[in-house]
Amino acid sequence: MYSSSENKEIILKARNLLKIFGTGKDSVIAVDHINFDIHKGEIVSLVGQSGSGKTTTAQMLLNLIKPTEGNIELNGIDIRTFQGRNRIKYWQKVQGIFQDPFSSFNQFFSISKILKDSLKILGSNLKSGEKDKLITESLESVNINPKDVLDKYPFELSGGQRQRIMIARIFLIKPQLLIADEPTSMIDAVLRSNILKLFMKLREVYGTSIIFVTHDIGLAYYVSDRVFIMQHGKIVESGDPEKVIINPQHPYTIKLINDVPILHQQWEFKLS
């Protein structure tokens, strides 16, 4: 298994990130001068309640919105290099999965077309048969029979199926970094277990780094190599989950933990 303590190769750096929305008296500081690195193959969780700045941070890392100040580097290259048409080159390496899989799909496209269009990000000139083979393999990787879904539309599938197809899309693209924003909050515990195991598989097979954006400190404890606690746009505590969650130092971390009084009983499955 990958571990940040064993693999120190840094793939992403965030330095002095500031994001302000609005101007003057109406301005709001969403992210307030934060700094962190992401290592190859590690899982990091950004944890905080609504309004903590974690989703805005994710949007900046996905190159969807620009920081007001500061910079982000991917493999030593400032992501401001990846603007306009060049952004597709960035998305070959950095991908996102979001809370609501339904809104992530074009409802007028079949699953077959959605996955084939995903291959366009890679800029490859694959033949139709080669595309079909890759799509079949990606769906089988997430335990879906291609015959059950390829001709269907997103609204015809369950929430769990849609989430797994989003992950199948990630298996197709094989990014260096996956940013997952509350990816399991809308599904039940059994499906949550299966989805998280697929994320672990992605990390194990391809060495993909994963950033979980979550309000669930129990989830962060069980899946992360490192945890960043965010409050009011700042990272107020960070480190190994055992250190941060078992022996918290910041009052906000303590509050989050007190809101989950049976932390050790929330997750009964094993991810390994």
N, C-alpha and C positions, 0 to 999 in steps of 0.2 A: 504494500500500500504506500502511496505517496505521502510524504510528510514534509512540512515546511522546515522542520529541523534537519532533514536529510538533504533537501534539495533547495539550494539558495539562489538558483537562477531567477532573476527578477524579470518578469515579462511586462509588467505595467507599473508605472510610477505616477502618483498624484501629488502635486506640490502646490501648497498654499491656495487650494481651491476655494474660491468665493463665488457665490451666486446670489445676486440681488434681483428681485422682481419689483417692477415699478420704479418710480422716481420720487425724490423729495420726501415729503411727509407721508406719502402713501407707499413708500418702499418697504419691502420685507426682505430680511436676510434669511435665505433658505438654507444656505451652506456657508459656514463661517471659517474660512482659512484652515482647511483640513489637509493632512498629509498622511500618505500610506503607500506601501508597496504590495504588490501581489506576486507571489512566487509561482513558478511552473508547477502544475499539478496539485496545488493546495486548494482547500475549501475555506473560504472566509465568509463570515456572516456579518452584515450590517444590521444591528438590532436597535429598534426604537419604536416608540408609539407614533401615531399619526402626527405629522407636522415636525418630526425630528430632523428631516432633511435627507433621509435615506433614499427615497425615490428620486429626488432631484439629483443626488449624487449618481445614482444609476443612470439617469438620463444623460448626464454629462459624460460618463464613462462610455456610453453607447454612441456618443457623438451625435445625439439628437438635439441637444441644446448646448450653447457655448458658455463657458465660465465667464463671470464678470472679471475675475482676476485669476491668476495661477495657470498652471499648465498640466497636461497629461501626456505621458510618453508611453508608447507601445513599442517594445523591443528597441528602446533608445530613440525612437522617432516621435517628434512632437505631433500629436494627432491633428493639429491645425493644418498639417500638410495634407490631410485627408479631407478636403472640402470639395463641394460640387460633385462632379462625376467621380472624383477619387474616393468619395466616401464608400463606394462599393468595395474598394480594396480593403478598407478598414473592416467592413462587415464580413469579409471573408474570414477574418481572424477574431472578431468580437461579435457575439450574437446575444440576443435576449429572449427570455421566456417570461410571459406576464401572467398576472393573476387570473384573468378571464380569457380562456382560450377561444371562446366564441367570437369575441371582438377582434381577435388577431387574424381571423380568416376572412377572405372574400366569400360571402355566402352564395355567390352566383357561380363559384368555381368548384368543380369536383375535387376530391382529395387527390386524385391522380394529377390533375392540372396544377394544384397548389404545390405538390412535391416536385413536379417537373420544373415549374417556375423557380423553385428554390435553387435548383442546380444552375440557373443562370447567374447567380451570384459568383459562382466559381469561374465563370468566363470560359468554360471548357466547351469544346466542339464534339461532345459525345453523340454517338449515333443513338437512334431510338431504342434499340435493343440493349445498349449499354446503360442508358438511363433507367429502363425498366428493371434491369438487374440490380442496380444500386438502390432503387426505391424498394424493391422486394426485400433486399437485405436489411435496409434500414427499418422497415416495418416489422420484420421478423425479430430484429434486435430489441424491439420494445413489446414483443409478444403479441403482435397483431397479425392475423392472417390477411394478406393483401386482398384476397378475393372478397373479404367481408367489408372492405371500406373503400377501395379505389374508385368505384363508380358512384359512391354516395357523396352527399353534400354535408357540410359541417352541421347544419341543423338536424340532420338525421342521426347524429352520433351522440353518445352520452358525454358528460363532462370529462369523465376519466379517459374515454377514447380520444377526445380532442386533445387532452393534455399529452397523452402518449404520442399522438401524431406530431405535436409540436416538438417533442423530444426526438422523434424519428427524423424530423427535419434537421435537427442539430447533428444527428448521426450522419446525415448526408453531407453537411457542410464541414463538419469536423473543425470547429474554431479552436483557437488557442484559449480563449476566455469566454465563458458563459455567464451572463448576468441574469439571475432568476429572481424576479420581483414577486414575492408572495405566491409562488407557483403551486402551493398545496393548500391554500386557505379555503378554497371552495369545494374541496372533495372530502370524503369521509376517511376515517382512520385507516381502513384496509387499503384503499386506493392510494392514500398518502404514503404508506409503507412501500407499495410497489413503485410509485413514481420516484421516491427517494433512492431506492435501489438502482433504478435506471440512471440516475445522476451519478451514483457511485461507479456504475459500469462505464459510463462515459469517461470518468476520470481515470479509471484503471486501464481501459483499453487504449485511450488516445492521449492520456496525460493532460487532459483539459483542466484548466483552472476554473473554479466556480465561485461566484460571489452570490450568496443568498441574501436577499433583502427581505427582512421579516420583522414582525412585531413579536414573534413567538420565541421567547428565550429558551424554551424547552427544546425546540427544533435546533436552535443554534448550538446548544450544548452537545447534542448527540451527533451532529453531522460535521462540525467545524474543526479545522486545525487551529484557527484563530478567530476571535470574536472582537468586533468593534462596536461599542455601545455609543449610540448617537442621541444627543439631546440638544434641542434648539440650534441645530446646524453644526454642532461641534462633536468631535469624538472625545467623550469624557473618560473612557476607560477602554483598554484594549489588551489583548494577550491570549494566552492559552485558555481554552474554556474552563479547565479545572481551576485555574488561577482566578479568572474573572468571575465565574459563576459560583464556585464553591467558596471562594474567599473574596467577595467583592469589596472594593474600597470606596467607590463613589456612591453617594446617597441615591442617585437616580438608578444605578444598577441594583441596589438593594431594594428599591421600590418595585422594579420590574420582577425581581425574584419573589418578593412577597405577594405579588399578584398571581403567582403560580405556586401555591402552597404544597402541591404534591408533584413536584417536578419529576422525581424519579419514577413515578407511576404513570406518567403521560405516554411514554413510548415503551411498549413492551417487545417490539420487534428488534432484531439485530440487522444492522446494515451490512455487515461483512459476511 
